[in-house]
Amino acid sequence: MSYFYILLTIVFTVYGQLVLKWQVTAGGPLPDATSGKLAFLLRLLLNPWVISAFISAFLASIAWMAAMTKFEISHAYPFMSLNFVLVLLLSAVFFNETITLLKVAGLALIILGIIVGSQG
């Protein structure tokens, strides 16, 4: 059950990032005028999907607090790097973003870092 709290933290974090990207992209480009920027950001802040992303960030924080009662932070925190892996992979699926050889090499290094960093 202890690792479940880490998993929840990751799932809620990734969800929030993907939803924010989706909704910000759907909102169009940021206007040049200051008043237009404020209206744009206010529309985003009142968007139910964006609100769900903020709630997701809050739930991720609660799950992380639960994980901190079970693990040393030096053991648990490397798993947060899985956020990078999942966001990269899911951004390719949902947003047609390109996965390059350099990005794959970076993911491999992150995964290796997770393995090494979570030992002991």
PyMOL commands that place a pseudoatom at each C-alpha (Angstrom):
pseudoatom trace, name=CA, resn=MET, resi=1, chain=A, elem=C, hetatm=0, pos=[0.000, 0.000, 0.000]
pseudoatom trace, name=CA, resn=SER, resi=2, chain=A, elem=C, hetatm=0, pos=[2.908, 2.383, 0.682]
pseudoatom trace, name=CA, resn=TYR, resi=3, chain=A, elem=C, hetatm=0, pos=[3.974, 2.580, -2.961]
pseudoatom trace, name=CA, resn=PHE, resi=4, chain=A, elem=C, hetatm=0, pos=[0.349, 3.202, -3.891]
pseudoatom trace, name=CA, resn=TYR, resi=5, chain=A, elem=C, hetatm=0, pos=[0.674, 6.691, -2.382]
pseudoatom trace, name=CA, resn=ILE, resi=6, chain=A, elem=C, hetatm=0, pos=[3.620, 7.397, -4.676]
pseudoatom trace, name=CA, resn=LEU, resi=7, chain=A, elem=C, hetatm=0, pos=[1.644, 6.042, -7.621]
pseudoatom trace, name=CA, resn=LEU, resi=8, chain=A, elem=C, hetatm=0, pos=[-1.303, 8.308, -6.761]
pseudoatom trace, name=CA, resn=THR, resi=9, chain=A, elem=C, hetatm=0, pos=[1.026, 11.294, -6.572]
pseudoatom trace, name=CA, resn=ILE, resi=10, chain=A, elem=C, hetatm=0, pos=[2.370, 10.497, -10.021]
pseudoatom trace, name=CA, resn=VAL, resi=11, chain=A, elem=C, hetatm=0, pos=[-1.067, 9.855, -11.566]
pseudoatom trace, name=CA, resn=PHE, resi=12, chain=A, elem=C, hetatm=0, pos=[-2.569, 13.062, -10.181]
pseudoatom trace, name=CA, resn=THR, resi=13, chain=A, elem=C, hetatm=0, pos=[0.470, 15.111, -11.238]
pseudoatom trace, name=CA, resn=VAL, resi=14, chain=A, elem=C, hetatm=0, pos=[0.532, 13.738, -14.784]
pseudoatom trace, name=CA, resn=TYR, resi=15, chain=A, elem=C, hetatm=0, pos=[-3.224, 14.209, -15.151]
pseudoatom trace, name=CA, resn=GLY, resi=16, chain=A, elem=C, hetatm=0, pos=[-2.918, 17.842, -14.109]
pseudoatom trace, name=CA, resn=GLN, resi=17, chain=A, elem=C, hetatm=0, pos=[-0.080, 18.563, -16.521]
pseudoatom trace, name=CA, resn=LEU, resi=18, chain=A, elem=C, hetatm=0, pos=[-1.841, 16.979, -19.474]
pseudoatom trace, name=CA, resn=VAL, resi=19, chain=A, elem=C, hetatm=0, pos=[-5.159, 18.700, -18.780]
pseudoatom trace, name=CA, resn=LEU, resi=20, chain=A, elem=C, hetatm=0, pos=[-3.458, 22.083, -18.421]
pseudoatom trace, name=CA, resn=LYS, resi=21, chain=A, elem=C, hetatm=0, pos=[-1.643, 21.607, -21.739]
pseudoatom trace, name=CA, resn=TRP, resi=22, chain=A, elem=C, hetatm=0, pos=[-4.886, 20.533, -23.415]
pseudoatom trace, name=CA, resn=GLN, resi=23, chain=A, elem=C, hetatm=0, pos=[-6.927, 23.454, -22.123]
pseudoatom trace, name=CA, resn=VAL, resi=24, chain=A, elem=C, hetatm=0, pos=[-4.259, 26.123, -22.610]
pseudoatom trace, name=CA, resn=THR, resi=25, chain=A, elem=C, hetatm=0, pos=[-3.770, 24.935, -26.185]
pseudoatom trace, name=CA, resn=ALA, resi=26, chain=A, elem=C, hetatm=0, pos=[-7.532, 24.925, -26.767]
pseudoatom trace, name=CA, resn=GLY, resi=27, chain=A, elem=C, hetatm=0, pos=[-7.694, 28.462, -25.397]
pseudoatom trace, name=CA, resn=GLY, resi=28, chain=A, elem=C, hetatm=0, pos=[-5.523, 29.755, -28.221]
pseudoatom trace, name=CA, resn=PRO, resi=29, chain=A, elem=C, hetatm=0, pos=[-2.539, 32.070, -28.120]
pseudoatom trace, name=CA, resn=LEU, resi=30, chain=A, elem=C, hetatm=0, pos=[-1.984, 34.486, -25.245]
pseudoatom trace, name=CA, resn=PRO, resi=31, chain=A, elem=C, hetatm=0, pos=[-3.165, 37.950, -26.382]
pseudoatom trace, name=CA, resn=ASP, resi=32, chain=A, elem=C, hetatm=0, pos=[-0.657, 40.784, -26.681]
pseudoatom trace, name=CA, resn=ALA, resi=33, chain=A, elem=C, hetatm=0, pos=[-2.669, 43.368, -24.751]
pseudoatom trace, name=CA, resn=THR, resi=34, chain=A, elem=C, hetatm=0, pos=[-2.481, 43.291, -20.961]
pseudoatom trace, name=CA, resn=SER, resi=35, chain=A, elem=C, hetatm=0, pos=[-6.263, 43.392, -20.600]
pseudoatom trace, name=CA, resn=GLY, resi=36, chain=A, elem=C, hetatm=0, pos=[-6.544, 40.539, -23.099]
pseudoatom trace, name=CA, resn=LYS, resi=37, chain=A, elem=C, hetatm=0, pos=[-4.020, 38.511, -21.110]
pseudoatom trace, name=CA, resn=LEU, resi=38, chain=A, elem=C, hetatm=0, pos=[-5.978, 39.003, -17.904]
pseudoatom trace, name=CA, resn=ALA, resi=39, chain=A, elem=C, hetatm=0, pos=[-9.266, 37.982, -19.552]
pseudoatom trace, name=CA, resn=PHE, resi=40, chain=A, elem=C, hetatm=0, pos=[-7.565, 34.961, -21.157]
pseudoatom trace, name=CA, resn=LEU, resi=41, chain=A, elem=C, hetatm=0, pos=[-6.117, 33.816, -17.834]
pseudoatom trace, name=CA, resn=LEU, resi=42, chain=A, elem=C, hetatm=0, pos=[-9.388, 34.418, -16.002]
pseudoatom trace, name=CA, resn=ARG, resi=43, chain=A, elem=C, hetatm=0, pos=[-11.251, 32.303, -18.577]
pseudoatom trace, name=CA, resn=LEU, resi=44, chain=A, elem=C, hetatm=0, pos=[-8.703, 29.535, -18.029]
pseudoatom trace, name=CA, resn=LEU, resi=45, chain=A, elem=C, hetatm=0, pos=[-8.948, 29.790, -14.247]
pseudoatom trace, name=CA, resn=LEU, resi=46, chain=A, elem=C, hetatm=0, pos=[-12.730, 29.390, -14.428]
pseudoatom trace, name=CA, resn=ASN, resi=47, chain=A, elem=C, hetatm=0, pos=[-12.542, 26.482, -16.888]
pseudoatom trace, name=CA, resn=PRO, resi=48, chain=A, elem=C, hetatm=0, pos=[-13.849, 23.290, -15.181]
pseudoatom trace, name=CA, resn=TRP, resi=49, chain=A, elem=C, hetatm=0, pos=[-11.022, 21.216, -16.697]
pseudoatom trace, name=CA, resn=VAL, resi=50, chain=A, elem=C, hetatm=0, pos=[-8.390, 23.625, -15.369]
pseudoatom trace, name=CA, resn=ILE, resi=51, chain=A, elem=C, hetatm=0, pos=[-10.080, 23.571, -11.975]
pseudoatom trace, name=CA, resn=SER, resi=52, chain=A, elem=C, hetatm=0, pos=[-9.901, 19.757, -12.076]
pseudoatom trace, name=CA, resn=ALA, resi=53, chain=A, elem=C, hetatm=0, pos=[-6.165, 20.037, -12.778]
pseudoatom trace, name=CA, resn=PHE, resi=54, chain=A, elem=C, hetatm=0, pos=[-5.742, 22.253, -9.703]
pseudoatom trace, name=CA, resn=ILE, resi=55, chain=A, elem=C, hetatm=0, pos=[-7.752, 19.785, -7.625]
pseudoatom trace, name=CA, resn=SER, resi=56, chain=A, elem=C, hetatm=0, pos=[-5.553, 17.029, -8.999]
pseudoatom trace, name=CA, resn=ALA, resi=57, chain=A, elem=C, hetatm=0, pos=[-2.451, 18.937, -7.846]
pseudoatom trace, name=CA, resn=PHE, resi=58, chain=A, elem=C, hetatm=0, pos=[-4.003, 19.239, -4.387]
pseudoatom trace, name=CA, resn=LEU, resi=59, chain=A, elem=C, hetatm=0, pos=[-4.775, 15.501, -4.302]
pseudoatom trace, name=CA, resn=ALA, resi=60, chain=A, elem=C, hetatm=0, pos=[-1.215, 14.762, -5.455]
pseudoatom trace, name=CA, resn=SER, resi=61, chain=A, elem=C, hetatm=0, pos=[0.032, 16.783, -2.487]
pseudoatom trace, name=CA, resn=ILE, resi=62, chain=A, elem=C, hetatm=0, pos=[-2.134, 14.809, -0.084]
pseudoatom trace, name=CA, resn=ALA, resi=63, chain=A, elem=C, hetatm=0, pos=[-0.944, 11.506, -1.568]
pseudoatom trace, name=CA, resn=TRP, resi=64, chain=A, elem=C, hetatm=0, pos=[2.656, 12.751, -1.296]
pseudoatom trace, name=CA, resn=MET, resi=65, chain=A, elem=C, hetatm=0, pos=[2.141, 13.599, 2.384]
pseudoatom trace, name=CA, resn=ALA, resi=66, chain=A, elem=C, hetatm=0, pos=[0.872, 10.058, 2.937]
pseudoatom trace, name=CA, resn=ALA, resi=67, chain=A, elem=C, hetatm=0, pos=[3.903, 8.676, 1.089]
pseudoatom trace, name=CA, resn=MET, resi=68, chain=A, elem=C, hetatm=0, pos=[6.194, 10.746, 3.309]
pseudoatom trace, name=CA, resn=THR, resi=69, chain=A, elem=C, hetatm=0, pos=[4.825, 8.942, 6.358]
pseudoatom trace, name=CA, resn=LYS, resi=70, chain=A, elem=C, hetatm=0, pos=[5.977, 5.638, 4.838]
pseudoatom trace, name=CA, resn=PHE, resi=71, chain=A, elem=C, hetatm=0, pos=[9.322, 6.443, 3.154]
pseudoatom trace, name=CA, resn=GLU, resi=72, chain=A, elem=C, hetatm=0, pos=[12.422, 8.527, 3.498]
pseudoatom trace, name=CA, resn=ILE, resi=73, chain=A, elem=C, hetatm=0, pos=[12.214, 11.344, 0.973]
pseudoatom trace, name=CA, resn=SER, resi=74, chain=A, elem=C, hetatm=0, pos=[15.552, 10.261, -0.508]
pseudoatom trace, name=CA, resn=HIS, resi=75, chain=A, elem=C, hetatm=0, pos=[13.944, 6.929, -1.396]
pseudoatom trace, name=CA, resn=ALA, resi=76, chain=A, elem=C, hetatm=0, pos=[10.556, 8.193, -2.601]
pseudoatom trace, name=CA, resn=TYR, resi=77, chain=A, elem=C, hetatm=0, pos=[11.528, 11.330, -4.505]
pseudoatom trace, name=CA, resn=PRO, resi=78, chain=A, elem=C, hetatm=0, pos=[13.361, 9.638, -7.401]
pseudoatom trace, name=CA, resn=PHE, resi=79, chain=A, elem=C, hetatm=0, pos=[10.033, 8.059, -8.368]
pseudoatom trace, name=CA, resn=MET, resi=80, chain=A, elem=C, hetatm=0, pos=[8.700, 11.556, -9.095]
pseudoatom trace, name=CA, resn=SER, resi=81, chain=A, elem=C, hetatm=0, pos=[10.928, 11.476, -12.180]
pseudoatom trace, name=CA, resn=LEU, resi=82, chain=A, elem=C, hetatm=0, pos=[8.404, 9.072, -13.658]
pseudoatom trace, name=CA, resn=ASN, resi=83, chain=A, elem=C, hetatm=0, pos=[6.301, 12.201, -14.215]
pseudoatom trace, name=CA, resn=PHE, resi=84, chain=A, elem=C, hetatm=0, pos=[8.767, 13.220, -16.952]
pseudoatom trace, name=CA, resn=VAL, resi=85, chain=A, elem=C, hetatm=0, pos=[8.575, 9.803, -18.571]
pseudoatom trace, name=CA, resn=LEU, resi=86, chain=A, elem=C, hetatm=0, pos=[4.781, 9.605, -18.541]
pseudoatom trace, name=CA, resn=VAL, resi=87, chain=A, elem=C, hetatm=0, pos=[4.220, 13.202, -19.650]
pseudoatom trace, name=CA, resn=LEU, resi=88, chain=A, elem=C, hetatm=0, pos=[6.613, 12.761, -22.573]
pseudoatom trace, name=CA, resn=LEU, resi=89, chain=A, elem=C, hetatm=0, pos=[4.987, 9.519, -23.699]
pseudoatom trace, name=CA, resn=LEU, resi=90, chain=A, elem=C, hetatm=0, pos=[1.420, 10.736, -23.227]
pseudoatom trace, name=CA, resn=SER, resi=91, chain=A, elem=C, hetatm=0, pos=[2.125, 14.068, -24.907]
pseudoatom trace, name=CA, resn=ALA, resi=92, chain=A, elem=C, hetatm=0, pos=[3.106, 12.088, -27.997]
pseudoatom trace, name=CA, resn=VAL, resi=93, chain=A, elem=C, hetatm=0, pos=[-0.153, 10.123, -27.809]
pseudoatom trace, name=CA, resn=PHE, resi=94, chain=A, elem=C, hetatm=0, pos=[-2.557, 12.984, -27.038]
pseudoatom trace, name=CA, resn=PHE, resi=95, chain=A, elem=C, hetatm=0, pos=[-0.832, 16.013, -28.587]
pseudoatom trace, name=CA, resn=ASN, resi=96, chain=A, elem=C, hetatm=0, pos=[1.177, 14.388, -31.385]
pseudoatom trace, name=CA, resn=GLU, resi=97, chain=A, elem=C, hetatm=0, pos=[4.392, 15.765, -29.932]
pseudoatom trace, name=CA, resn=THR, resi=98, chain=A, elem=C, hetatm=0, pos=[7.586, 14.340, -31.377]
pseudoatom trace, name=CA, resn=ILE, resi=99, chain=A, elem=C, hetatm=0, pos=[9.690, 11.819, -29.482]
pseudoatom trace, name=CA, resn=THR, resi=100, chain=A, elem=C, hetatm=0, pos=[13.249, 12.158, -30.735]
pseudoatom trace, name=CA, resn=LEU, resi=101, chain=A, elem=C, hetatm=0, pos=[16.235, 9.912, -30.179]
pseudoatom trace, name=CA, resn=LEU, resi=102, chain=A, elem=C, hetatm=0, pos=[17.632, 12.472, -27.745]
pseudoatom trace, name=CA, resn=LYS, resi=103, chain=A, elem=C, hetatm=0, pos=[14.400, 12.417, -25.750]
pseudoatom trace, name=CA, resn=VAL, resi=104, chain=A, elem=C, hetatm=0, pos=[14.509, 8.608, -25.631]
pseudoatom trace, name=CA, resn=ALA, resi=105, chain=A, elem=C, hetatm=0, pos=[18.112, 8.775, -24.421]
pseudoatom trace, name=CA, resn=GLY, resi=106, chain=A, elem=C, hetatm=0, pos=[17.027, 11.274, -21.765]
pseudoatom trace, name=CA, resn=LEU, resi=107, chain=A, elem=C, hetatm=0, pos=[14.198, 8.966, -20.661]
pseudoatom trace, name=CA, resn=ALA, resi=108, chain=A, elem=C, hetatm=0, pos=[16.633, 6.084, -20.401]
pseudoatom trace, name=CA, resn=LEU, resi=109, chain=A, elem=C, hetatm=0, pos=[18.881, 8.195, -18.170]
pseudoatom trace, name=CA, resn=ILE, resi=110, chain=A, elem=C, hetatm=0, pos=[15.907, 9.217, -16.033]
pseudoatom trace, name=CA, resn=ILE, resi=111, chain=A, elem=C, hetatm=0, pos=[14.817, 5.599, -15.610]
pseudoatom trace, name=CA, resn=LEU, resi=112, chain=A, elem=C, hetatm=0, pos=[18.373, 4.594, -14.742]
pseudoatom trace, name=CA, resn=GLY, resi=113, chain=A, elem=C, hetatm=0, pos=[18.467, 7.446, -12.247]
pseudoatom trace, name=CA, resn=ILE, resi=114, chain=A, elem=C, hetatm=0, pos=[15.236, 6.238, -10.660]
pseudoatom trace, name=CA, resn=ILE, resi=115, chain=A, elem=C, hetatm=0, pos=[16.648, 2.743, -10.290]
pseudoatom trace, name=CA, resn=VAL, resi=116, chain=A, elem=C, hetatm=0, pos=[19.936, 3.941, -8.822]
pseudoatom trace, name=CA, resn=GLY, resi=117, chain=A, elem=C, hetatm=0, pos=[18.446, 6.738, -6.714]
pseudoatom trace, name=CA, resn=SER, resi=118, chain=A, elem=C, hetatm=0, pos=[15.790, 4.611, -5.072]
pseudoatom trace, name=CA, resn=GLN, resi=119, chain=A, elem=C, hetatm=0, pos=[18.212, 1.935, -3.882]
pseudoatom trace, name=CA, resn=GLY, resi=120, chain=A, elem=C, hetatm=0, pos=[19.043, 1.684, -0.231]
for i in range(1, 120): cmd.bond("trace and resi %d" % i, "trace and resi %d" % (i + 1))
show_as sticks, trace
zoom trace
